[in-house]
Amino acid sequence: MSRRRIRALTRALLASGIALFACGTAGAAVWHPPATLTWYWQLQGSLRSEPVQAYDIDGFDTSPATVTRLHAQGKRVICYIDVGTWEKWRPDAGRFPRRVLGRPNGWPGERWLDIRQLHVLEPIMTKRLQMCRRKGFDALEPDNIDGWENNTGFPITAADQVAYNIWIARTAHRLGLAVFQKNDPEQTTVLQPYFDGALDEQCRQYNECSDLQPYLAAGKPVLDAEYQSSLFPGFCSADNGDGIMGALFNTALNGAVYKPCWTLTG
């Protein structure tokens, strides 16, 4: 199915029900990240020091003291949490009933979740987001919100995914967290009003960066993580030209590779 047909189908499926998610957000003030947000992403290993505006780090593995230290340096801190797959090593892994666990997603110890069963996932994910807020994070990076495009083992539709993604965004906002759309670029037109920016992996490599234009038009940041070293620094000219904040990382996200594009301007 073409992307145009997917977008049209998603809009049609949501036309009657999306208003349920569109009402105003109550609760704490939410950080509004700037369109030109310099950022650093590391999910494992000893945290390296970088002169950026925002750090994106693991929500479970990061202590409140680390968040406080980064705040003292004038940095915003983004909480990485997986909301679309089950990870067997997480402390709350036993809370997920077997019926919501699907096929492996390609990473050891991870399985896709049946996001259609929100009544099961809601209390688990809410506690995860509350943990991010309790530790002092400013924003959320909810990973794997694109199960509908993958072989999850469940008949997840585009509309199912949109409904779940918007629930994640609204819950984050109610807790006072900004929230970034993680991948799922094909549904950006529908999702953009609910998110404060986007973090996409390899949008240059897979020619998907144009799908994220609604964020740029709205003055929200688009963060591009590329992993193929042969594309650097070539992809940077395109990212810088579009106003996308791109950087090269390694897939382990352990701090071994970090080459930001914005340092190549001027």
N, C-alpha and C positions, 0 to 999 in steps of 0.2 A: 504494500500500500504506500502511495506517495506521501510525502510530508504534508503537501497541501490538503490531501484527502483526510489525513489524520487530524490536522487542525480543524477542518470543517466538521468532522465527526465529533471531535471533542466539544466544540462550541455547541453543536446541536444537542448533544447528550446533556450538557450542563445548562442549557438555556433556561430550563424551568426550575432548576434547583440551586444554581450557584448563588442566588440571593441569600440563601441560608448562611453562607459564609461571608457575606459582604458587609455585614453590619459593623459598626465601629468597635474599636478595641478599647477596653477599659483596663486600668491598672497603671503600673509604673511607667515613667517616661522611658522611651526607647532611644538608644543611640542611632543617629542617622549617619552612616558612613559616607565620607565624601567620594565623589566620582573618581578622583585620582588618589586612591588609597594604596600607599606602599605597604607591602605585607610580606610575611615570612611564615612558612608552613613546615612544621616538624612534629611527627607523631611518635617517634621513639628515639632513644639515645639521649646523651647529655645535651641539654639545650644550648645552642650556640647563640652568641650575641650579634644582633644585626640592627643597623640604624633605620628602622622602619616604623610606620605608624601603628601597625597591628600584627600580632602574633596569632597564628591558628595552631592550637595544640590540643592534645587528647584530654577529654573531660574527666575520664576515670583516673588516668595516671597523673594528672596535674594536681598539686596541692593548693589549698587556698593561699599559702605563703608565697608560692611561685606567682600566682595571679597578682597578689599584692605587690610583689617586687617589680613585676612588669608595669603595673600601674604607676609605681613610684618613678619609673623611667619615662613616664608620659605615653606609654603604649596602651592601646586597646587590646583586649584579649578575646579571641574567638574559641568557642568550645566545640571540639570535634566529637560528635556522637553518632553512632550508627543507628538509624531508625528503620532501615529496610532489610537488614539481615540479622540473624542470630549469630553471636560470637561466643563460642563455648568457654572462653577464658574469662569472660566478664563476671563480676561478682553477683549479678542478678540473672545469670543464664538459666538457673533452675526455675525461674518464675514463668518461663515461656512453656505453655503446654505443647505436647508433641504435634497436635493437630494444626498448629500454625507454622510448623517448620517444613520448608520445602526442599528443593534441590540445592546442592552445593553451588556457590556462586563463583567458584574458581580459586578462592583463597582458602588456605587450610583452616579448618575449624569453623567455617562460616556457611550458613544456609539461608536462603531467601525466606522472608516472612510473608504470610498471607495477610497483606494489609487490608483486605476486605473485612477482616474480623477486628474492627476497631474496638469493639466492646472488650476484647481480650487485651489488645495492645495499649489501649488508652491509659490505664493505670500504670503500666510499666514505663511507657515513654514519658508520661507526665513526671514520674519520679526522676527519670534521667534529666529532664529539662530543669526540674527543681534543683537537682544537684548542681547543674551548671550555674544557676543563679545564686545558690547558697555559697558557692566557692568564689563568687564575685565576677564571673565572666560577663562580658558586655554583649556578646552575640553568640549565635549558634551556627555551626556547619553540620546540617543533618545529612549523613551519607546514605547512598543507595536508595534515593527516592525515584528510581527509574526502573523498578522491577517489571513494569508492564512491557518493557522492550526486551526482556530477557526470559530465558527458559526457567521460570521459578518453580514449576510444578503446579501452579494455580492459574485459573483462567482470569488473570487480572487484566482489566481493560484500561484504556486511556482515561476514562472518566473515573474509575476507581482510584487511579494514581493521583489525579488532580484533587479529588476529594480528600485523600489522605495527606497530600502535600500541603494543602491549604489548612487542614486541621493542625499540622505541625507548626506552620507559620503563625497561626492565630494563637496557639498555646504559648509559643515562645514570646509573642508580643504581650500577652496577658501577664507573663512573668517578668516583663521588663527587658527582654532580650531582643536585640536585632537578629535577623535571620537571613542567611544566604541560600539561594537556590543552588543545590549541588547537582550538576549535570541535568539530565532531562531537557536539553535545549529545545526539542521539538514542541514542547508545551509552554514555552516562555510567554507567548502572547496571553495565555490564560493566567499564568502564575505570577507574572511580574507585579501586578498591583498589590500582591500579598507579601512580597519579599522585599528586602532592603538592598539587595545586590545579588550577584551570581558568582559562583566559583565553578568553573568548568575545567575538566581535564581533557587536554589534547584537542581543543576546538580547532586549532590550526592544522594539526595533523589530519584530522578527519573532516576539514572544511565545514565546520559547524558554527564558526564564530558569528556569522551573519544572523543566525537564529537568536542571538543574544542582544541584538540591536534595541529591542524595546527598553532594556535597562539603560543603555547609553542615552537614548532619547529622553528618558525620565530623570537623567542626572544621577543615576545610581551606579556604583562600581561594578565592573566585570573583571574578575580575576581569572587569568588563564594559566593553568599549570601544564607545562609541556614536559615530556620525559625523554624524547628522542634527541640525543646530543647532536646528531648530525643536522638537525634543524636550527641549531643555535649558531650564530645570532640571527640567521635569516628571518625566522618568524617574528623577531622583535620589531622589524620595520613595519610590518603589517599591524601588529598589536599597538605599537606607539602611534601609528597613523590613525587608528580607529579610536584611540583613547582607552584601550584595554590594558590592564595592568598585568603583563605577562612575566613569567619567570620559568627557568629550567630547574627541575628537581630530578632526583632519582626516585624510582617507584617505592623504595623502602621508606622514603620520607624520614630519614634518620640524620639529616644534616650533612651528609657527605657531598651532596651536590646542591648548589644554590647560585643561580646566575640571573639576577633580575634585569629585565629589559629597560626599565626606566633609567638605569645608570648609563645607558648608551646614547641617550638623547643629548642634544646641545653640543 
